[in-house]
């Protein structure tokens, strides 16, 4: 599993855990909902800047988004 897929899984899990929609996360992070969806599907790779924006919007450390669990 590559880093893009790990981030997709972690992002979806954390977002659902905080009961946020993709649209709400997009608003909080300053990104588009389409881009959030593309990251969650592992269609695109997020830059470190975007990783930071998403982590800040979720209130988590950026490492949580790219650390393989299990």
C-alpha positions in Angstrom: 0.0 0.0 0.0 1.5 3.4 -1.0 1.4 6.6 1.0 -1.4 8.0 -1.1 -3.7 5.0 -0.2 -2.7 5.3 3.5 -3.6 8.9 3.6 -6.9 8.2 1.9 -7.9 5.6 4.5 -6.7 7.7 7.4 -8.4 10.9 6.1 -11.7 9.2 5.6 -11.5 7.5 9.1 -10.6 10.7 10.9 -13.2 12.8 9.0 -16.0 10.3 9.8 -14.9 10.1 13.4 -15.3 13.8 13.7 -18.6 13.6 11.9 -17.6 16.0 9.1 -18.7 15.9 5.5 -16.3 16.4 2.7 -17.8 19.9 2.2 -17.4 20.9 5.8 -13.7 19.7 5.8 -13.2 21.6 2.5 -14.6 24.8 4.1 -12.3 24.4 7.2 -9.2 23.6 5.1 -9.7 26.1 2.3 -9.8 23.4 -0.3 -12.5 22.2 -2.6 -14.8 19.3 -1.8 -13.9 17.7 -5.1 -10.2 17.8 -4.1 -10.9 16.3 -0.7 -12.9 13.5 -2.4 -10.0 12.9 -4.8 -7.6 12.6 -1.9 -9.9 10.2 -0.1 -10.2 8.0 -3.3 -6.4 8.1 -3.6 -6.8 9.6 -7.1 -4.3 12.4 -6.3 -1.3 12.9 -4.1 -1.6 15.7 -1.6 1.4 18.1 -1.2 2.9 18.6 2.2 1.2 22.0 2.2 -2.2 20.4 1.6 -1.4 17.7 4.2 -0.8 20.5 6.7 -4.1 22.3 5.8 -6.1 19.2 6.2 -4.4 18.2 9.5 -5.0 21.7 10.9 -8.7 21.6 9.8 -9.1 18.2 11.5 -7.2 19.2 14.6 -4.7 16.3 14.3 -0.9 16.0 13.8 -0.1 15.7 10.1 1.7 12.4 10.9 -1.7 10.8 11.8 -2.7 11.2 8.2 0.3 9.3 6.7 1.0 6.7 9.4 0.0 3.2 8.5 -2.1 1.7 11.3 -2.2 -1.9 12.4 
